């Protein structure tokens, strides 16, 4: 995911220090729904962590044709540095 910064700027609140990309861990149900998402490494910013959690919770996984659906977990590192294309 790339954040192109179009109206989505994030400001650190007083006392916050950006510590790096947040890491989110979540479970994927056999339906493809995301549950039990939580931060395993904070970015140092409550707003960045919240946006990372919201984004992961919005995901829906689809099964692949011919592959059985299996419940699993995923760890996602989210880069908010706004890389260029």
Order of alpha helices (4+ residues) and beta strands (2+ residues): beta-beta-alpha-beta
